[in-house]
């Protein structure tokens, strides 16, 4: 009987070659002495094949399969990013204004994917004077 160490592996862009254990009813067989292993379709996402071929006192072939799955996107929290207004001052026009922002995750500037509106309170200069 031949078994693999796992059935699912994460895509790496390189050949994935899981360890194979081969046993008969009495003992664990030795790779290269009692059997050889070859792999097919073991780089890209999808189903890969392991072919175990008997050597020495053992004959025949056994095929096993495993799945290569895409690497999941790492979830990031926007609160861990640095958000900066491109312009920090503006002129009151009475019309809605949407300042541009830059969002950085470490040294990477994130791409804008959707528009989100945040309520902003604007203060006129006359209101600033009254509140002092």
DSSP file (Angstrom, degrees, kcal/mol; ACC not computed):
  #  RESIDUE AA STRUCTURE BP1 BP2  ACC     N-H-->O    O-->H-N    N-H-->O    O-->H-N    TCO  KAPPA ALPHA  PHI   PSI    X-CA   Y-CA   Z-CA
    1    1 A X              0   0    0      0, 0.0    22,-3.0     0, 0.0     2,-0.4   0.000 360.0 360.0 360.0 139.5    0.0    0.0    0.0
    2    2 A X  E     +A   22   0A   0     20,-0.2     2,-0.3    61,-0.1    20,-0.2  -0.937 360.0 178.4-115.3 137.2    1.3    3.5   -0.8
    3    3 A X  E     -A   21   0A   0     18,-2.5    18,-2.7    -2,-0.4     2,-0.3  -0.960  19.5-134.9-135.8 154.4    0.3    6.6    1.1
    4    4 A X  E     -A   20   0A   0     -2,-0.3    16,-0.2    16,-0.2     3,-0.1  -0.705  23.9-121.3-103.3 158.2    1.1   10.4    0.9
    5    5 A X  S    S-     0   0    0     14,-1.4     2,-0.3    -2,-0.3    15,-0.1   0.797  94.0  -3.0 -68.4 -27.5    2.0   12.6    3.8
    6    6 A X        -     0   0    0     13,-0.2    -1,-0.2     1,-0.1     3,-0.1  -0.976  53.1-140.2-157.4 164.5   -1.0   14.9    2.9
    7    7 A X  S    S+     0   0    0     -2,-0.3    60,-3.0     1,-0.1     2,-0.4   0.634  86.9  52.4-103.2 -19.4   -3.7   15.3    0.3
    8    8 A X  E     +b   67   0B   0     58,-0.2     2,-0.3    60,-0.0    60,-0.2  -0.963  59.1 177.4-123.6 137.1   -3.6   19.1   -0.1
    9    9 A X  E     -b   68   0B   0     58,-2.5    60,-3.0    -2,-0.4     2,-0.3  -0.980  29.8-116.0-135.1 148.5   -0.7   21.4   -0.8
   10   10 A X  E     -b   69   0B   0     -2,-0.3    60,-0.2    58,-0.2    61,-0.1  -0.671  38.7-102.3 -86.9 137.0   -0.5   25.1   -1.3
   11   11 A X        +     0   0    0     58,-3.1    33,-0.1    -2,-0.3    -1,-0.1  -0.298  44.3 166.5 -55.6 132.6    0.7   26.4   -4.7
   12   12 A X        -     0   0    0     31,-0.4    -1,-0.1     2,-0.4     3,-0.1   0.490  51.7-114.5-123.6 -13.6    4.3   27.6   -4.7
   13   13 A X  S    S+     0   0    0     30,-0.6     2,-0.3     1,-0.4    31,-0.1   0.379  90.8  85.9  88.0  -4.1    5.2   27.9   -8.4
   14   14 A X  S    S-     0   0    0     29,-0.2    -2,-0.4    28,-0.1    -1,-0.4  -0.799  95.0 -72.1-124.0 166.9    7.7   25.1   -8.0
   15   15 A X        -     0   0    0     -2,-0.3     2,-0.5    -3,-0.1    28,-0.2  -0.335  42.5-150.1 -59.8 134.7    7.4   21.3   -8.1
   16   16 A X        +     0   0    0     26,-2.5     2,-0.4    -7,-0.0    -1,-0.1  -0.949  16.9 178.9-108.6 123.7    5.7   19.8   -5.1
   17   17 A X        -     0   0    0     -2,-0.5     3,-0.1    22,-0.1    -2,-0.0  -0.773  12.5-158.9-128.9  86.0    6.9   16.3   -4.3
   18   18 A X        -     0   0    0     -2,-0.4     2,-0.1     1,-0.1    -9,-0.0  -0.248  29.6 -99.7 -62.7 150.8    5.2   14.9   -1.2
   19   19 A X        -     0   0    0      1,-0.0   -14,-1.4   -15,-0.0     2,-0.4  -0.469  37.5-150.3 -68.6 143.0    6.8   12.1    0.7
   20   20 A X  E     -A    4   0A   0    -16,-0.2     2,-0.5    -2,-0.1   -16,-0.2  -0.947   6.7-159.0-118.1 136.6    5.5    8.7   -0.1
   21   21 A X  E     -A    3   0A   0    -18,-2.7   -18,-2.5    -2,-0.4     2,-0.5  -0.973  10.0-169.5-113.9 129.0    5.3    5.7    2.3
   22   22 A X  E     +A    2   0A   0     -2,-0.5     7,-3.4     7,-0.4     2,-0.3  -0.972   9.2 173.5-121.5 129.3    5.0    2.2    0.8
   23   23 A X  B     -F   28   0C   0    -22,-3.0     5,-0.2    -2,-0.5     2,-0.2  -0.948  18.3-158.2-130.0 150.7    4.3   -0.9    2.8
   24   24 A X        -     0   0    0      3,-2.5     5,-0.0    -2,-0.3     0, 0.0  -0.492  55.1 -79.1-106.9-168.5    3.6   -4.5    2.1
   25   25 A X  S    S+     0   0    0     -2,-0.2     3,-0.1     1,-0.2    -2,-0.0   0.659 128.5  32.1 -68.4 -12.0    1.8   -6.7    4.6
   26   26 A X  S    S+     0   0    0      1,-0.3     2,-0.3     0, 0.0    -1,-0.2   0.725 120.3   1.2-115.6 -29.8    5.1   -7.1    6.6
   27   27 A X        -     0   0    0      0, 0.0    -3,-2.5     0, 0.0     2,-0.5  -0.953  69.4 -90.5-155.8 168.2    7.2   -4.0    6.4
   28   28 A X  B     -F   23   0C   0     -2,-0.3    -5,-0.3    -5,-0.2     2,-0.1  -0.777  50.0-128.8 -85.7 130.0    7.8   -0.5    5.1
   29   29 A X        -     0   0    0     -7,-3.4     2,-0.5    -2,-0.5    -7,-0.4  -0.374  15.7-114.0 -81.8 159.6    9.6   -0.6    1.8
   30   30 A X    >>> -     0   0    0     -2,-0.1     4,-3.5    -9,-0.1     5,-1.0  -0.818  26.5-122.1 -98.2 126.2   12.8    1.3    0.9
   31   31 A X  B 345S+c   35   0B   0     -2,-0.5     5,-0.2     1,-0.2    -1,-0.0  -0.394  97.2  14.2 -63.4 142.1   12.7    4.0   -1.7
   32   32 A X  T 345S+     0   0    0      3,-3.6    -1,-0.2     1,-0.2     4,-0.1   0.086 129.1  56.5  76.1 -19.8   15.1    3.4   -4.7
   33   33 A X  T <45S+     0   0    0     -3,-0.9    -2,-0.2     2,-0.2    -1,-0.2   0.821 125.0  13.7 -99.7 -49.2   15.6   -0.2   -3.5
   34   34 A X  T  <5S+     0   0    0     -4,-3.5    21,-3.0     1,-0.3     2,-0.3   0.654 135.1   2.4-101.8 -20.3   12.0   -1.5   -3.5
   35   35 A X  E   < -cD  31  54B   0     -5,-1.0    -3,-3.6    19,-0.3     2,-0.3  -0.989  56.5-141.4-159.8 159.8   10.3    1.3   -5.5
   36   36 A X  E     - D   0  53B   0     17,-2.3    17,-2.4    -2,-0.3     2,-0.4  -0.875  17.2-143.0-121.6 160.6   10.8    4.5   -7.3
   37   37 A X  E     + D   0  52B   0     -2,-0.3     2,-0.3    15,-0.2    15,-0.2  -0.980  17.5 176.2-127.4 135.7    8.6    7.6   -7.3
   38   38 A X  E     - D   0  51B   0     13,-2.1    13,-3.2    -2,-0.4     2,-0.3  -0.945  14.9-146.1-132.8 160.0    7.7   10.0  -10.2
   39   39 A X  E     - D   0  50B   0     -2,-0.3     2,-0.3    11,-0.2    11,-0.2  -0.908   8.7-168.2-127.6 150.7    5.4   13.0  -10.3
   40   40 A X  E    S+ D   0  49B   0      9,-2.4     9,-2.7    -2,-0.3    -2,-0.0  -0.997  72.1   3.3-138.2 143.2    3.1   14.5  -13.0
   41   41 A X  S    S+     0   0    0     -2,-0.3    -1,-0.1     7,-0.2     0, 0.0   0.869  81.8 141.3  55.4  41.7    1.3   17.9  -13.1
   42   42 A X        +     0   0    0      6,-0.1   -26,-2.5     1,-0.1    -1,-0.1   0.025  53.5  58.8-107.7  26.9    2.8   18.8   -9.7
   43   43 A X  S    S+     0   0    0    -28,-0.2   -30,-0.6     1,-0.1   -31,-0.4   0.732  93.4  55.8-114.9 -51.1    3.5   22.5  -10.3
   44   44 A X  S    S-     0   0    0      1,-0.1    24,-0.2   -33,-0.1    -1,-0.1  -0.368  96.6 -79.8 -88.6 163.5    0.3   24.3  -11.1
   45   45 A X  S    S+     0   0    0     -2,-0.1     2,-0.3    22,-0.1    24,-0.2  -0.350  92.9  56.5 -58.4 134.6   -3.0   24.5   -9.2
   46   46 A X  E    S- E   0  68B   0     22,-2.2    22,-3.3    -3,-0.1     2,-0.5  -0.944  96.7 -24.1 139.9-160.1   -5.1   21.4   -9.8
   47   47 A X  E     - E   0  67B   0     -2,-0.3     2,-0.3    20,-0.2    20,-0.2  -0.780  55.6-166.2 -93.6 126.4   -4.7   17.6   -9.4
   48   48 A X  E     - E   0  66B   0     18,-3.2    18,-1.8    -2,-0.5     2,-0.4  -0.753  10.0-137.2-108.1 157.9   -1.2   16.2   -9.4
   49   49 A X  E     -DE  40  65B   0     -9,-2.7    -9,-2.4    -2,-0.3     2,-0.5  -0.935   8.0-160.8-121.4 139.4   -0.2   12.5   -9.8
   50   50 A X  E     -DE  39  64B   0     14,-3.2    14,-2.6    -2,-0.4     2,-0.6  -0.977  10.9-159.7-113.7 127.8    2.3   10.4   -7.9
   51   51 A X  E     -DE  38  63B   0    -13,-3.2   -13,-2.1    -2,-0.5     2,-0.6  -0.943   2.6-165.4-112.8 118.8    3.4    7.2   -9.7
   52   52 A X  E     -DE  37  62B   0     10,-3.2    10,-2.4    -2,-0.6     2,-0.5  -0.908   8.2-167.8-104.3 121.9    5.0    4.5   -7.5
   53   53 A X  E     -DE  36  61B   0    -17,-2.4   -17,-2.3    -2,-0.6     8,-0.2  -0.944  20.8-120.2-116.7 128.1    6.8    1.8   -9.5
   54   54 A X  E     -D   35   0B   0      6,-2.9   -19,-0.3    -2,-0.5     2,-0.3  -0.313  31.4-174.0 -64.4 145.2    8.0   -1.5   -8.0
   55   55 A X    >   -     0   0    0    -21,-3.0     3,-2.3     4,-0.1     2,-0.2  -0.895  51.4  -3.0-133.3 162.5   11.7   -2.3   -8.1
   56   56 A X  T 3  S+     0   0    0     -2,-0.3   -22,-0.1     1,-0.3    -2,-0.0  -0.357 139.2   3.4  60.3-117.8   13.8   -5.3   -7.2
   57   57 A X  T 3  S+     0   0    0     -2,-0.2     2,-0.4   -24,-0.1    -1,-0.3   0.448 124.7  77.2 -79.4  -0.2   11.5   -7.9   -5.6
   58   58 A X    <   -     0   0    0     -3,-2.3     2,-0.3   -24,-0.2    -5,-0.0  -0.894  58.1-177.0-117.1 141.9    8.4   -5.7   -6.3
   59   59 A X        +     0   0    0     -2,-0.4    -4,-0.1    -5,-0.1     2,-0.1  -0.804  36.9  44.5-128.0 170.2    6.6   -5.1   -9.6
   60   60 A X        -     0   0    0     -2,-0.3    -6,-2.9    -6,-0.2     2,-0.3  -0.211  69.5 -91.8  91.8 179.7    3.7   -3.0  -10.9
   61   61 A X  E     - E   0  53B   0     -8,-0.2     2,-0.4    -2,-0.1    -8,-0.2  -0.955  21.3-162.4-134.0 151.5    2.6    0.6  -10.4
   62   62 A X  E     - E   0  52B   0    -10,-2.4   -10,-3.2    -2,-0.3     2,-0.4  -0.999  11.3-152.0-132.1 137.1    0.4    2.5   -8.1
   63   63 A X  E     + E   0  51B   0     -2,-0.4     2,-0.3   -12,-0.2   -12,-0.2  -0.928  13.8 179.7-111.9 133.9   -1.0    5.9   -8.7
   64   64 A X  E     - E   0  50B   0    -14,-2.6   -14,-3.2    -2,-0.4     2,-0.3  -0.897  11.6-150.8-123.3 155.6   -1.9    8.4   -6.0
   65   65 A X  E     + E   0  49B   0     -2,-0.3     2,-0.3   -16,-0.2   -16,-0.2  -0.935  12.4 179.9-127.0 153.8   -3.2   11.9   -6.4
   66   66 A X  E     - E   0  48B   0    -18,-1.8   -18,-3.2    -2,-0.3     2,-0.4  -0.954  25.3-119.2-142.4 162.3   -3.0   15.1   -4.4
   67   67 A X  E     -bE   8  47B   0    -60,-3.0   -58,-2.5    -2,-0.3     2,-0.6  -0.874   9.5-153.1-110.9 135.9   -4.4   18.6   -4.9
   68   68 A X  E     -bE   9  46B   0    -22,-3.3   -22,-2.2    -2,-0.4     2,-0.3  -0.932  22.6-167.0-102.9 121.8   -2.5   21.8   -5.3
   69   69 A X  E     -b   10   0B   0    -60,-3.0   -58,-3.1    -2,-0.6     3,-0.1  -0.777  25.6 -95.7-111.8 153.0   -4.6   24.7   -4.1
   70   70 A X        -     0   0    0     -2,-0.3     2,-0.3   -60,-0.2    -1,-0.1  -0.297  43.4-102.7 -65.2 148.8   -4.1   28.5   -4.6
   71   71 A X        -     0   0    0    -61,-0.1     2,-0.1     1,-0.1    -1,-0.1  -0.559  42.0-121.7 -68.2 130.4   -2.5   30.5   -1.9
   72   72 A X        -     0   0    0     -2,-0.3     2,-0.1     1,-0.1    -1,-0.1  -0.463  28.8-100.9 -74.8 146.7   -5.2   32.3    0.0
   73   73 A X        -     0   0    0     -2,-0.1     2,-0.4     1,-0.1    -1,-0.1  -0.439  38.0-116.6 -64.7 136.1   -5.0   36.1    0.1
   74   74 A X        -     0   0    0     -2,-0.1     2,-0.4    -3,-0.1    -1,-0.1  -0.601  27.7-125.8 -74.1 131.5   -3.6   37.3    3.4
   75   75 A X        -     0   0    0     -2,-0.4     2,-0.4    -3,-0.0    -1,-0.1  -0.637  29.0-168.5 -79.5 133.3   -6.2   39.3    5.2
   76   76 A X        -     0   0    0     -2,-0.4     2,-0.6     3,-0.0     3,-0.0  -0.915  18.8-129.4-121.4 149.5   -5.0   42.7    6.3
   77   77 A X    >   -     0   0    0     -2,-0.4     3,-2.2     1,-0.1     4,-0.2  -0.875   8.8-145.8-100.8 124.4   -6.6   45.2    8.6
   78   78 A X  G >  S+     0   0    0     -2,-0.6     3,-1.7     1,-0.3    -1,-0.1   0.762  97.3  69.1 -60.7 -25.0   -6.9   48.7    7.2
   79   79 A X  G 3  S+     0   0    0      1,-0.3    -1,-0.3     3,-0.0     4,-0.1   0.685  92.0  60.2 -69.3 -14.7   -6.3   50.1   10.7
   80   80 A X  G <  S+     0   0    0     -3,-2.2    -1,-0.3     2,-0.1    26,-0.3   0.477  94.9  85.1 -86.0  -3.1   -2.7   48.8   10.4
   81   81 A X  S <  S-     0   0    0     -3,-1.7     2,-0.6    -4,-0.2    24,-0.2  -0.504  82.4-116.6 -95.3 165.1   -2.2   51.0    7.4
   82   82 A X  E     -G  104   0D   0     22,-2.6    22,-2.6    -2,-0.2     2,-0.5  -0.918  27.1-163.9-103.8 120.8   -1.1   54.7    7.3
   83   83 A X  E     -G  103   0D   0     -2,-0.6     2,-0.4    20,-0.2    20,-0.2  -0.918  10.5-178.1-108.1 125.4   -3.8   56.9    5.7
   84   84 A X  E     -G  102   0D   0     18,-2.8    18,-2.9    -2,-0.5     2,-0.3  -0.980  26.8-128.0-128.2 133.6   -2.7   60.4    4.6
   85   85 A X  E     -G  101   0D   0     -2,-0.4    16,-0.3    16,-0.2     3,-0.1  -0.634  14.8-146.0 -72.7 133.4   -4.6   63.3    3.1
   86   86 A X  S    S+     0   0    0     14,-2.9     2,-0.4    -2,-0.3    -1,-0.2   0.922  91.3  26.1 -67.2 -43.0   -2.9   64.4   -0.1
   87   87 A X        -     0   0    0     13,-0.5    -1,-0.2     1,-0.1    12,-0.0  -0.985  65.2-171.6-120.5 130.6   -4.0   68.0    0.6
   88   88 A X        +     0   0    0     -2,-0.4     2,-0.3    -3,-0.1    -1,-0.1   0.510  69.5  50.3-101.0  -5.2   -4.7   69.1    4.2
   89   89 A X        +     0   0    0      2,-0.0     2,-0.3     0, 0.0     0, 0.0  -0.921  60.0 164.9-129.0 157.7   -6.1   72.5    3.4
   90   90 A X        -     0   0    0     -2,-0.3     2,-0.5     9,-0.0     7,-0.0  -0.975  36.2-101.1-160.6 169.8   -8.8   73.7    1.1
   91   91 A X        -     0   0    0     -2,-0.3     2,-0.3     1,-0.0    -2,-0.0  -0.850  37.8-115.9-102.2 133.1  -11.1   76.6    0.3
   92   92 A X        +     0   0    0     -2,-0.5    32,-0.0     1,-0.2    -1,-0.0  -0.513  41.5 163.5 -68.2 126.6  -14.7   76.6    1.4
   93   93 A X        -     0   0    0      2,-0.4    -1,-0.2    -2,-0.3     3,-0.1   0.499  51.9-117.2-119.8 -11.2  -16.9   76.6   -1.7
   94   94 A X  S    S+     0   0    0      1,-0.4     2,-0.2     3,-0.0    -2,-0.1   0.238  85.9 101.8  88.0 -14.0  -20.2   75.5   -0.3
   95   95 A X  S    S-     0   0    0      1,-0.1    -2,-0.4     0, 0.0    -1,-0.4  -0.667  87.2 -87.7-101.3 158.0  -20.0   72.4   -2.5
   96   96 A X        -     0   0    0     -2,-0.2     2,-0.4    -3,-0.1    -1,-0.1  -0.400  44.8-161.9 -62.4 136.0  -19.1   68.9   -1.5
   97   97 A X        -     0   0    0     -2,-0.1     2,-0.6    -3,-0.0    -1,-0.0  -0.969  10.3-159.6-123.3 140.0  -15.3   68.3   -1.7
   98   98 A X        -     0   0    0     -2,-0.4     2,-0.1    19,-0.0    -2,-0.0  -0.895  14.0-152.2-120.5  99.6  -13.6   65.0   -1.8
   99   99 A X        -     0   0    0     -2,-0.6     2,-0.2     1,-0.1   -11,-0.0  -0.416  20.7-115.2 -70.8 147.2  -10.0   65.2   -0.7
  100  100 A X        -     0   0    0     -2,-0.1   -14,-2.9   -15,-0.0   -13,-0.5  -0.557  32.9-162.5 -79.0 145.5   -7.6   62.6   -2.2
  101  101 A X  E     -G   85   0D   0    -16,-0.3     2,-0.4    -2,-0.2   -16,-0.2  -0.919  13.1-145.9-127.3 155.1   -6.0   60.1    0.2
  102  102 A X  E     -G   84   0D   0    -18,-2.9   -18,-2.8    -2,-0.3     2,-0.5  -0.981  12.2-161.9-117.6 133.6   -3.0   57.8    0.1
  103  103 A X  E     -G   83   0D   0     -2,-0.4     7,-3.0     7,-0.4     2,-0.4  -0.972   9.0-170.5-119.1 123.2   -3.1   54.5    2.0
  104  104 A X  E     -GH  82 109D   0    -22,-2.6   -22,-2.6    -2,-0.5     2,-0.7  -0.941  18.2-165.3-118.5 133.2    0.2   52.7    2.7
  105  105 A X  E >  S- H   0 108D   0      3,-3.1     3,-1.8    -2,-0.4     2,-0.5  -0.899  78.1 -52.0-109.8  96.4    0.7   49.2    4.0
  106  106 A X  T 3  S-     0   0    0     -2,-0.7   -24,-0.1   -26,-0.3    -2,-0.0  -0.630 122.9 -22.5  69.5-121.6    4.4   49.4    5.0
  107  107 A X  T 3  S+     0   0    0     -2,-0.5     2,-0.5    -3,-0.1    -1,-0.3   0.422 119.0  99.8 -98.8   0.3    6.1   50.7    1.9
  108  108 A X  E <   -H  105   0D   0     -3,-1.8    -3,-3.1     1,-0.0     2,-0.6  -0.766  65.7-143.8 -93.1 125.5    3.3   49.6   -0.5
  109  109 A X  E     -H  104   0D   0     -2,-0.5    -5,-0.2    -5,-0.2     2,-0.1  -0.778  24.3-131.6 -85.3 122.7    0.8   52.1   -1.7
  110  110 A X        -     0   0    0     -7,-3.0    -7,-0.4    -2,-0.6     2,-0.3  -0.418  16.1-118.3 -75.7 149.3   -2.6   50.4   -1.9
  111  111 A X        -     0   0    0     -2,-0.1     2,-0.4    -9,-0.1    -1,-0.1  -0.653  26.8-113.3 -86.4 142.7   -4.7   50.8   -5.0
  112  112 A X        +     0   0    0     -2,-0.3     3,-0.1     1,-0.2    -1,-0.1  -0.623  39.7 168.7 -75.7 126.8   -8.1   52.5   -4.7
  113  113 A X        +     0   0    0     -2,-0.4     2,-0.3     1,-0.3    -1,-0.2   0.618  60.8   7.7-114.4 -19.7  -10.8   49.9   -5.4
  114  114 A X  S    S-     0   0    0      2,-0.0     2,-0.5     0, 0.0    -1,-0.3  -0.988  72.1-107.2-156.8 162.0  -14.0   51.6   -4.4
  115  115 A X        -     0   0    0     -2,-0.3     2,-0.4    -3,-0.1    -3,-0.0  -0.820  31.9-176.1 -95.9 128.4  -15.3   54.9   -3.2
  116  116 A X        -     0   0    0     -2,-0.5     2,-0.5     2,-0.0    -2,-0.0  -0.990  14.1-145.9-123.6 131.0  -16.2   55.2    0.4
  117  117 A X        -     0   0    0     -2,-0.4     2,-0.4   -19,-0.0   -19,-0.0  -0.827  11.9-169.2-101.0 134.3  -17.8   58.4    1.8
  118  118 A X        -     0   0    0     -2,-0.5     2,-0.2     0, 0.0    -2,-0.0  -0.958  30.6-110.2-116.7 137.0  -17.0   59.5    5.4
  119  119 A X        -     0   0    0     -2,-0.4     2,-0.4     1,-0.0    -2,-0.0  -0.472  39.0-170.4 -66.3 134.0  -19.0   62.2    7.0
  120  120 A X        -     0   0    0     -2,-0.2     2,-0.6     2,-0.0    -1,-0.0  -0.983  16.7-142.5-127.3 137.6  -16.8   65.3    7.5
  121  121 A X        -     0   0    0     -2,-0.4     2,-0.4     2,-0.0    -2,-0.0  -0.880  16.8-159.7 -99.3 124.3  -17.6   68.4    9.4
  122  122 A X        -     0   0    0     -2,-0.6     2,-0.5     0, 0.0    -2,-0.0  -0.802   3.3-152.4-100.7 146.5  -16.4   71.6    7.8
  123  123 A X        -     0   0    0     -2,-0.4     2,-0.1     4,-0.0   -31,-0.1  -0.974   7.3-141.4-122.0 124.4  -15.9   74.7    9.9
  124  124 A X     >  -     0   0    0     -2,-0.5     4,-2.0     1,-0.1     3,-0.5  -0.484  26.7-115.0 -77.0 154.3  -16.2   78.2    8.4
  125  125 A X  H  > S+     0   0    0      1,-0.2     4,-2.1     2,-0.2     5,-0.2   0.860 117.3  56.7 -58.2 -36.1  -13.8   80.8    9.7
  126  126 A X  H  > S+     0   0    0      1,-0.2     4,-1.5     2,-0.2    -1,-0.2   0.870 107.1  48.8 -65.8 -34.5  -16.7   82.8   11.2
  127  127 A X  H  > S+     0   0    0     -3,-0.5     4,-1.7     2,-0.2    -1,-0.2   0.858 108.2  54.7 -69.9 -35.4  -17.6   79.7   13.2
  128  128 A X  H  X S+     0   0    0     -4,-2.0     4,-0.6     1,-0.2    -2,-0.2   0.915 108.1  48.9 -63.2 -41.7  -14.0   79.2   14.3
  129  129 A X  H >< S+     0   0    0     -4,-2.1     3,-0.7     1,-0.2    -1,-0.2   0.881 110.3  51.2 -65.4 -37.8  -13.9   82.8   15.7
  130  130 A X  H 3< S+     0   0    0     -4,-1.5    -1,-0.2     1,-0.2    -2,-0.2   0.836 105.5  55.5 -69.5 -32.2  -17.2   82.4   17.6
  131  131 A X  H 3<        0   0    0     -4,-1.7    -1,-0.2     1,-0.2    -2,-0.2   0.607 360.0 360.0 -79.4  -9.0  -16.1   79.2   19.3
  132  132 A X    <<        0   0    0     -3,-0.7    -1,-0.2    -4,-0.6    -2,-0.1   0.474 360.0 360.0 -81.1 360.0  -12.9   80.8   20.8
